[in-house]
Amino acid sequence: MAAPYRGAKGHVWMWLLLVFGAIGFSIFLGFQFPKDIGWIAVPIFGGPTLAAIIACAIIQSRIDKNRRTRMLDLLRSMGIEASMADNKEAAAAFFTPLGHLESVALLRDGATNLRWFAHGSIGGQYMIAFEHEYVTGSGKTTQVHTSTGVGFPSEKGGITFIRPRIGEARQYRKHEQAFKLGDAEFDKEWIIWGERSYADAMFTPELLAALANSPRGEWWCIGCGWECCLTRNALDAENLGKFVSHVNGIAKLI
């Protein structure tokens, strides 16, 4: 069965083609000049590669901006107030009720790293949505961590369950409150921690069936007044709509 939503398409191959093309051009230039041209070789041979890297950064920034603009347009068409997180005071006010997600869902520095946020009612149900992104490492080891979240006010108990991405399961299974539900298929793919008694009552056969199709990188954080679902992916407008529908469907079973 096809996944209910997917991350936005990446452009890694295009960037690699551009950079390696520039490196190849630099090598070609190397054969066009005498070997003893001295220091001037640095800008001549390094220039194309540096220009390619700068071009990649500029193009990626524009792609991300356009992607986020289309996502906000989609949310506004649903009747939800949505805006970029340029206004830090507004972003901080939005994230304050969600402060527990900074630790529970590993959203480093909370509101500081919001890229956009939205809130409003759909069909009488108040909903929030946001994108959070931060970077770790430097130079060759830089890694971008993007999360897209949707949530609803809730008074239900404290529990977190995640379907980790490949290579992540071991670190999360070490959580001090982690436990197995007792369903072989669920326990194989998901990791759960929190209130065991609440989990036993919540995970009905219908909920387990609905979660079976969730993509890797999906987190559900229930507690502190909210039911929130996050995907460890940047989404485009089309898949944001699918994600909202997916979260709505599962939230009704919780």
C-alpha positions in Angstrom: 0.0 0.0 0.0 1.3 3.5 -0.9 2.4 5.7 1.9 -0.2 8.4 2.8 2.3 11.2 2.3 5.9 11.6 1.2 8.7 14.1 1.9 9.4 16.9 -0.7 11.5 15.9 -3.6 15.2 16.5 -3.0 17.7 17.9 -5.6 20.8 16.1 -4.5 21.6 14.8 -8.0 21.2 18.2 -9.5 23.6 19.7 -7.0 26.1 16.9 -7.4 26.0 17.4 -11.2 26.5 21.1 -10.9 29.4 20.8 -8.5 31.2 17.9 -10.2 30.6 19.7 -13.5 32.4 22.7 -12.1 35.3 20.5 -10.8 35.5 18.9 -14.3 35.7 22.4 -15.9 38.4 23.4 -13.5 40.4 20.3 -14.4 39.9 21.1 -18.1 41.2 24.6 -17.4 44.2 23.1 -15.8 45.4 21.7 -19.1 45.0 25.0 -20.8 47.5 26.9 -18.8 51.2 26.4 -18.2 52.2 24.6 -15.0 54.2 27.6 -13.7 51.5 30.3 -13.6 51.8 30.5 -9.8 49.2 31.9 -7.4 46.8 33.0 -10.1 45.9 29.3 -10.6 43.9 29.4 -7.4 41.1 31.7 -8.6 41.2 30.3 -12.1 40.8 26.7 -11.1 39.0 27.1 -7.8 36.6 29.8 -9.0 34.2 27.6 -10.9 33.8 25.2 -8.0 33.2 28.0 -5.5 30.7 29.6 -7.9 28.9 26.3 -8.2 28.6 25.9 -4.4 27.3 29.4 -4.0 24.8 28.9 -6.8 23.6 25.7 -5.2 23.0 27.5 -1.9 21.1 30.4 -3.6 19.0 28.1 -5.7 18.1 25.8 -2.8 17.1 28.8 -0.7 14.7 29.9 -3.4 13.3 26.4 -3.8 12.7 26.2 -0.1 11.1 29.7 0.0 8.8 28.8 -2.9 7.9 25.4 -1.3 7.0 27.1 2.0 5.0 29.8 0.3 2.9 27.2 -1.5 2.3 25.4 1.8 1.1 28.5 3.5 -1.2 29.3 0.6 -2.7 25.8 1.0 -3.3 26.3 4.7 -4.9 29.7 4.1 -7.2 28.1 1.5 -8.3 25.8 4.4 -9.2 28.9 6.4 -6.2 28.8 8.7 -4.0 31.7 9.6 -0.5 31.0 8.4 2.7 33.0 8.3 6.5 32.7 8.0 8.3 32.7 11.3 10.1 36.0 10.6 8.4 37.7 13.5 10.2 36.1 16.4 7.8 37.4 19.0 4.8 35.9 17.2 6.7 32.6 16.7 7.6 32.5 20.4 4.0 33.1 21.4 2.8 30.3 19.0 5.3 27.8 20.4 4.9 28.6 24.1 2.0 26.1 24.6 4.1 23.5 22.7 7.2 23.9 24.7 7.3 20.3 25.8 8.0 19.3 22.2 11.4 20.8 22.4 12.5 17.9 24.6 9.9 15.2 23.8 10.2 15.6 20.0 13.8 16.8 19.9 12.9 20.2 18.4 16.1 22.0 19.2 15.8 25.6 20.5 12.0 25.5 20.0 10.5 28.6 18.5 13.9 29.9 17.4 14.1 27.4 14.7 10.5 27.6 13.4 10.3 28.3 9.7 6.6 28.9 9.5 3.5 28.3 11.7 -0.2 28.2 11.4 -3.3 27.9 13.5 -7.1 28.0 13.1 -10.2 25.8 12.9 -11.1 23.3 10.3 -14.6 21.9 10.6 -14.9 23.2 14.1 -11.6 21.6 15.2 -8.8 23.9 16.2 -5.5 22.8 14.6 -1.9 24.0 14.6 0.8 23.3 12.1 4.4 24.2 11.8 7.8 23.5 10.2 10.9 23.3 12.4 14.5 23.1 11.1 18.0 23.2 12.5 21.5 22.3 11.4 24.1 20.3 13.1 27.8 19.9 12.3 29.8 22.0 10.1 31.6 21.8 6.7 31.4 18.3 5.2 29.4 16.9 8.1 26.6 19.4 8.1 23.1 17.9 8.5 19.8 19.6 8.2 17.0 18.3 10.6 13.5 19.2 9.3 10.3 18.4 11.1 6.7 19.2 10.0 4.1 19.0 12.7 0.3 19.1 13.0 -1.5 19.1 16.3 -4.8 19.5 18.2 -5.7 20.4 21.8 -6.3 17.3 23.9 -6.6 16.3 27.5 -5.4 12.7 26.8 -2.6 11.1 28.7 1.2 11.3 28.3 2.5 9.0 25.7 5.0 9.1 22.8 5.2 6.6 20.0 7.5 6.8 16.9 8.3 4.8 13.8 12.0 5.5 13.6 13.9 5.9 10.4 16.4 3.3 9.4 19.4 3.3 11.7 17.6 5.2 14.5 15.8 2.5 16.4 18.6 1.4 18.7 19.0 4.9 20.3 15.3 5.3 20.9 14.7 1.8 22.3 17.1 2.8 25.1 14.6 5.3 26.5 14.1 4.6 30.2 10.3 4.6 29.8 10.2 2.5 26.6 8.1 -0.6 26.6 6.5 -3.1 24.2 2.8 -3.1 23.5 2.6 -6.8 23.0 1.6 -6.7 19.3 4.4 -8.3 17.3 4.0 -6.2 14.1 3.7 -2.9 16.0 6.6 -3.6 18.3 8.8 -4.5 15.3 8.2 -1.1 13.6 7.3 1.3 16.4 8.8 2.4 19.7 6.6 3.6 22.5 7.2 5.2 25.9 5.0 6.9 28.5 1.9 5.8 30.5 1.5 2.0 30.0 -2.1 1.9 31.3 -3.1 4.6 28.8 -1.4 2.8 26.0 -3.2 -0.5 26.7 -6.6 1.3 26.4 -5.7 3.5 23.4 -4.2 1.1 21.0 -7.2 -0.6 19.5 -7.1 -2.9 16.5 -8.4 0.0 14.4 -5.6 2.3 15.5 -3.0 -0.3 14.9 -4.3 -0.9 11.4 -4.3 2.8 10.6 -0.7 3.2 11.9 0.6 0.3 9.8 0.8 2.5 6.8 2.6 5.4 8.4 6.0 6.3 6.9 9.2 6.0 8.8 10.1 9.2 10.7 6.6 9.7 12.1 6.3 10.8 15.7 3.2 11.0 17.9 3.5 13.0 21.1 0.4 13.0 23.2 0.2 15.0 26.5 0.6 18.4 28.0 -2.7 19.4 26.5 -1.9 18.4 22.9 -2.0 15.5 20.4 0.8 16.3 18.0 2.1 14.3 15.0 5.4 15.1 13.4 7.2 13.8 10.4 11.0 14.1 10.1 10.6 15.4 6.6 10.2 18.7 4.7 6.9 18.5 2.9 5.6 20.2 -0.2 2.1 21.6 -0.4 0.6 18.5 -1.9 2.0 16.2 0.8 1.2 18.7 3.5 -2.5 18.3 2.6 -2.1 14.5 2.6 -0.3 14.7 6.0 -3.1 16.8 7.6 -5.6 14.3 6.3 -3.6 11.4 7.6 -3.2 12.9 11.0 -6.9 13.8 11.2 -7.8 10.2 10.4 -5.6 8.7 13.1 -6.4 11.4 15.7 -10.1 10.3 15.5 -9.0 6.8 16.6 -6.9 7.9 19.6 
